[in-house]
Amino acid sequence: MNIELARPDDLPELLDFLYAAFRAGNPDHPRFEALFPDLFAPAAEAMARHQIIRKGGRIVSCVGTYPMTVRIAGCRVPAAGLGQVSTAPDMQGHGFMTQLLAAAARRMEEEGAAVSWLGGRHDRYGRHGWELVQDGYVFSFSGGALRAMDENLLVSSAPGSAAEISEAMFAMRDAATGVEDAPESYRIRLGRGEAEVWTAHRRKTDAVAAWAVVLPKARRVADFCGTTDGVIQIAKSAALRHGSLSLPASGADKGLLERLRAECAYMRIGSQMLRIVSLVRTLAAYRPLVEAAMPSGCGATLRMTRGEAPAEEVVLGAGGRAIELDPKRMARLLFGPERAGDVPGVPADLHWLNAVFPIPFTIPELFHV
């Protein structure tokens, strides 16, 4: 069977196919042009992100891969989101998903991704190479039990479609954990989920201290940037309006984490599905973070097996003993949630690895696919 790249004239059929496929498991599932307006533009580049299989002239299976660059802990990580994985209900059991996921993995490697993210179930995607790893922390605010608000900050909100985001505000994202984007495409993303843009201003100067994108139906913060005080003021204000609010935060944002622990009602460890597309590219992207954490005089060689493909090797520090793991265990070593020394296959006496790993990775919900 042939795997094709979708074309602009496939858009109506593809949208109808996806809607029918996902509604089979969830009758309330929205249409994809409303859910992801940024991913389904009728342009050749956007449509070619979707690989499809046809049978009898109709689309029967699909997967989408979406390149992105994630900024985290001073590093720029080339990543690819995986989404819209689907097969027509009457065509399941023919191996279409297996073939498309393998093709998507090859495509991501060819396009230079270091890691691949998806929001699906572990029991479905684990056997295809994605692993459940840590995704920072999720802090919950309850509108009925909030601590005192900061009187030095004023908070306002507007629908995402009408929000005014100045160049200076958008530039604030450069210093935050997040996904690189252009202002034009970011504004299209704000059409997702009836998003709201919340802004915290300094009372005396009216300067913007922080701003965030809130999804009111989900009652979650989907993206944010700015000062810790401003972000927390926004979270409290949105929780008061919506009754409660969840704010995911990366383990890389140490100062924010400490404040959120003190202010929130509940905290839990987040999880996500990751696949290491390339060990070499992953550790090259995180080199500044890894080198800063490496204890003096320590070293090892990480070796990731890849089935019939050649294994990848990366030397840490002074080099030394080889640690050979399959991609799923390597993902757990690099990204948690357990300590590096607790991952099966890692020698128990290499305690220094716990000072280096896990490394943080997270994709704000506004960029989920």
Summary of the structure (lengths in Angstrom):
residues: 369
radius of gyration: 21.6
end to end distance: 26.1
largest distance: 66.5
contacts: 1202
relative contact order: 0.14
helix: 34%
strand: 33%
